[in-house]
Amino acid sequence: MDKSRTRRALLDGALDLLRDRSLDNLGIREVTRAAGVAPAAFYRHFQRIDDLGLVLVEEAFVTLRELMNEARAGAADTDDIINNSVTVLVAHVRSHQDHYRFIAREQFSPITSVKLAIRREIKLFATELSTDLARLPVTSTWPAPDLVMLADLIVGLMVDTAKRLIDVLEEAPEREPEVVRETERRLRYLSFGATAWHPR
């Protein structure tokens, strides 16, 4: 197995094991066994389990941020942004359930580096969104703190939606459209509130 395939096998093996446990309860020998490689192979890619966790955090967010940026870039108005963003989020969660299950659990991880990495990624998500919000007619005159406040609310809602989708996909997949409709409704509520907001 070449180096890149070994690394991928280690990450995938860890994700499989993390379906029903937290990162701090994961052992290196378990991961290498799940990946089908010798324990020594782990150390050619990661120094410890924490480092593997950081890569999983990055994987979960990088592609989603890119997709969300594309969804917002091609939108003509707020409704388009809402519809495109929710569509992208749902599709990404559906195809990367193990990553999102990991993120939902490790937001409160006792492994500080992983917990802080998740917070940084969510903050970066909100920062990028606030930049896009500054280009919309409704919020174009808002000062930066107000743009960040609205972005934080929207991203918080999206993070919560991802968690709910994971639960629904595992327990009652037929309820997915209900979660989507409710998320779109909440986002429109925030959008409507923004039209009445007067920064001070």
Backbone hydrogen bonds, N-H to C=O, Kabsch-Sander energy under -0.5 kcal/mol:
donor,donor_aa,acceptor,acceptor_aa,energy
6,T,2,D,-2.4
7,R,3,K,-2.3
8,R,4,S,-2.2
9,A,5,R,-2.4
10,L,6,T,-2.2
11,L,7,R,-2.2
12,D,8,R,-2.8
13,G,9,A,-2.5
14,A,10,L,-2.2
15,L,11,L,-2.3
16,D,12,D,-2.2
17,L,13,G,-1.9
18,L,14,A,-2.2
19,R,16,D,-1.1
20,D,17,L,-1.0
25,N,22,S,-1.6
26,L,23,L,-1.8
31,V,27,G,-2.0
32,T,28,I,-2.6
33,R,29,R,-2.1
34,A,30,E,-2.4
35,A,31,V,-2.0
36,G,32,T,-1.0
37,V,32,T,-2.5
41,A,38,A,-1.8
42,F,38,A,-0.6
42,F,39,P,-1.2
43,Y,39,P,-0.6
43,Y,40,A,-0.5
44,R,41,A,-1.1
45,H,42,F,-1.8
46,F,42,F,-2.6
51,D,48,R,-0.7
52,L,48,R,-1.3
53,G,49,I,-2.3
54,L,50,D,-1.9
55,V,51,D,-1.6
56,L,52,L,-1.9
57,V,53,G,-2.0
58,E,54,L,-2.2
59,E,55,V,-2.7
60,A,56,L,-1.9
61,F,57,V,-1.4
62,V,58,E,-2.7
63,T,59,E,-0.7
65,R,61,F,-2.9
66,E,62,V,-2.0
67,L,63,T,-2.6
68,M,64,L,-2.7
69,N,65,R,-2.5
70,E,66,E,-2.1
71,A,67,L,-2.3
72,R,68,M,-2.3
73,A,69,N,-2.3
74,G,70,E,-1.7
75,A,72,R,-1.2
81,I,77,D,-2.2
82,I,78,T,-2.6
83,N,79,D,-2.8
84,N,80,D,-3.0
85,S,81,I,-2.5
86,V,82,I,-2.5
87,T,83,N,-2.2
88,V,84,N,-2.4
89,L,85,S,-2.5
90,V,86,V,-2.7
91,A,87,T,-2.2
92,H,88,V,-2.4
93,V,89,L,-2.8
94,R,90,V,-2.5
95,S,91,A,-1.7
96,H,92,H,-1.0
96,H,93,V,-0.5
97,Q,94,R,-0.5
100,Y,96,H,-2.0
101,R,97,Q,-2.6
102,F,98,D,-2.1
103,I,99,H,-2.4
104,A,100,Y,-2.6
105,R,101,R,-1.8
106,E,102,F,-2.8
107,Q,103,I,-1.1
108,F,105,R,-1.2
109,S,106,E,-1.9
112,T,110,P,-1.1
114,V,111,I,-0.6
115,K,111,I,-2.2
116,L,112,T,-2.8
117,A,113,S,-1.7
118,I,114,V,-2.1
119,R,115,K,-1.8
120,R,116,L,-2.4
121,E,117,A,-2.3
122,I,118,I,-2.3
123,K,119,R,-2.4
124,L,120,R,-2.6
125,F,121,E,-2.2
126,A,122,I,-2.1
127,T,123,K,-2.4
128,E,124,L,-2.5
129,L,125,F,-2.0
130,S,126,A,-2.5
131,T,127,T,-1.6
132,D,128,E,-1.5
133,L,129,L,-2.6
134,A,130,S,-1.5
135,R,132,D,-1.5
136,L,133,L,-1.6
139,T,136,L,-0.6
140,S,136,L,-1.2
142,W,139,T,-1.5
146,D,143,P,-0.7
147,L,143,P,-1.8
148,V,144,A,-2.6
149,M,145,P,-2.0
150,L,146,D,-2.2
151,A,147,L,-2.5
152,D,148,V,-2.8
153,L,149,M,-1.9
154,I,150,L,-2.3
155,V,151,A,-2.9
156,G,152,D,-2.5
157,L,153,L,-1.9
158,M,154,I,-2.2
159,V,155,V,-2.7
160,D,156,G,-2.2
161,T,157,L,-2.3
162,A,158,M,-2.3
163,K,159,V,-1.8
164,R,160,D,-2.3
165,L,161,T,-2.8
166,I,162,A,-2.0
167,D,163,K,-1.9
168,V,164,R,-2.6
169,L,165,L,-3.2
170,E,166,I,-1.5
171,E,167,D,-2.5
172,A,168,V,-2.5
175,R,172,A,-2.6
176,E,173,P,-1.8
179,V,175,R,-1.8
180,V,176,E,-2.3
181,R,177,P,-2.6
182,E,178,E,-2.2
183,T,179,V,-2.3
184,E,180,V,-2.5
185,R,181,R,-2.2
186,R,182,E,-2.4
187,L,183,T,-2.5
188,R,184,E,-2.2
189,Y,185,R,-2.0
190,L,186,R,-2.2
191,S,187,L,-2.5
192,F,188,R,-2.9
193,G,189,Y,-2.4
194,A,190,L,-1.8
195,T,191,S,-1.1
195,T,192,F,-0.6
196,A,192,F,-0.7
196,A,193,G,-0.8
197,W,193,G,-0.6
197,W,194,A,-0.7
